[in-house]
């Protein structure tokens, strides 16, 4: 979570192309048979949860950072991650709560980048 990232509060998910493949698998698993997954490591762990509320894309940052999404948001997110499997760049998903956007970034930040 970044409270002021170019003037906006965002949730940043970053990694290399292999990390994008793992993230894509996790997001797709939520659309099928799981309700919660965790991505990242240590203090950079983020819990992604399925919501039954239409249009939901809500970020909370308490003791744990969580992103709660409806199935349509998850499908859209999977579609946005796809091009990042073989490239460098980023994609944006609108959100509310404690972040205005979720930024998914491939190969733009070092592996040891901290929130």
C-alpha positions as CSV (number, residue, x, y, z in Angstrom):
1,X,0.0,0.0,0.0
2,X,1.2,3.5,-0.8
3,X,-0.8,6.4,0.6
4,X,0.8,8.8,-1.9
5,X,2.0,7.3,-5.1
6,X,2.0,10.1,-7.7
7,X,-0.8,11.8,-5.7
8,X,-3.1,8.7,-5.2
9,X,-3.4,5.9,-2.7
10,X,-2.7,2.6,-4.5
11,X,-2.2,-1.0,-3.8
12,X,0.8,-2.1,-5.8
13,X,1.3,-5.8,-6.9
14,X,4.7,-6.2,-8.6
15,X,7.1,-8.8,-9.8
16,X,8.7,-10.4,-12.8
17,X,7.0,-12.3,-15.5
18,X,7.1,-15.5,-13.5
19,X,5.4,-13.7,-10.6
20,X,2.7,-12.5,-13.0
21,X,2.1,-16.1,-14.0
22,X,1.6,-17.1,-10.4
23,X,-0.7,-14.1,-9.8
24,X,-2.7,-15.0,-12.8
25,X,-3.1,-18.6,-11.6
26,X,-4.2,-17.3,-8.2
27,X,-6.7,-14.9,-9.6
28,X,-8.2,-17.5,-12.0
29,X,-8.4,-20.0,-9.1
30,X,-10.7,-17.5,-7.3
31,X,-13.0,-17.4,-10.2
32,X,-13.4,-21.2,-10.2
33,X,-13.3,-22.9,-6.8
34,X,-11.6,-20.8,-4.1
35,X,-12.8,-17.8,-2.1
36,X,-9.4,-16.5,-0.7
37,X,-5.8,-16.6,-1.8
38,X,-2.7,-14.9,-0.6
39,X,0.0,-13.5,-2.9
40,X,3.4,-12.0,-2.0
41,X,5.7,-12.7,0.9
42,X,6.2,-11.4,4.4
43,X,5.0,-7.9,5.0
44,X,4.1,-7.7,1.3
45,X,1.5,-10.5,1.5
46,X,-1.9,-9.5,0.2
47,X,-5.1,-11.5,0.7
48,X,-7.4,-11.4,-2.4
49,X,-11.0,-12.4,-1.7
50,X,-14.2,-13.1,-3.7
51,X,-17.2,-10.8,-3.0
52,X,-20.8,-11.5,-4.0
53,X,-21.3,-7.8,-4.3
54,X,-21.5,-6.7,-8.0
55,X,-18.8,-4.3,-9.1
56,X,-16.8,-4.8,-5.9
57,X,-13.1,-3.8,-5.9
58,X,-12.4,-2.8,-2.3
59,X,-9.0,-2.5,-0.6
60,X,-8.4,-2.6,3.2
61,X,-5.2,-2.2,5.0
62,X,-5.4,-3.2,8.6
63,X,-3.0,-5.7,10.1
64,X,-3.3,-7.5,6.7
65,X,-3.8,-5.9,3.3
66,X,-6.8,-7.3,1.5
67,X,-8.4,-6.8,-1.8
68,X,-12.1,-7.9,-2.1
69,X,-13.4,-8.3,-5.7
70,X,-16.5,-9.5,-7.4
71,X,-16.1,-12.3,-10.1
72,X,-16.3,-9.7,-12.9
73,X,-13.5,-7.7,-11.4
74,X,-11.4,-10.9,-11.1
75,X,-12.1,-11.8,-14.8
76,X,-11.1,-8.3,-15.9
77,X,-8.0,-8.5,-13.7
78,X,-7.0,-11.8,-15.3
79,X,-7.4,-10.3,-18.7
80,X,-5.1,-7.4,-17.7
81,X,-2.5,-9.7,-16.3
82,X,-2.2,-11.8,-19.4
83,X,-0.1,-9.2,-21.5
84,X,2.3,-8.9,-18.5
85,X,3.3,-12.5,-18.8
86,X,5.8,-11.6,-21.6
87,X,6.4,-7.9,-21.2
88,X,7.4,-5.0,-19.0
89,X,4.6,-2.6,-18.0
90,X,1.6,-2.1,-15.7
91,X,-2.1,-2.3,-15.6
92,X,-4.7,-0.5,-13.5
93,X,-7.8,-1.8,-11.7
94,X,-10.2,0.8,-10.1
95,X,-10.8,0.3,-6.4
96,X,-12.3,2.0,-3.4
97,X,-11.6,1.8,0.3
98,X,-8.0,2.6,1.3
99,X,-6.8,2.6,-2.3
100,X,-8.1,4.3,-5.4
101,X,-6.4,1.9,-7.7
102,X,-4.7,-1.5,-7.8
103,X,-1.6,-1.3,-9.9
104,X,-0.2,-4.6,-11.3
105,X,3.4,-4.1,-12.5
106,X,5.7,-6.5,-14.3
107,X,9.5,-6.0,-14.3
108,X,9.3,-2.3,-13.2
109,X,10.4,-2.7,-9.6
110,X,13.2,-4.8,-8.0
111,X,12.4,-8.0,-6.2
112,X,13.4,-6.5,-2.9
113,X,11.2,-3.4,-3.3
114,X,9.3,-2.8,-0.1
115,X,5.9,-1.2,0.5
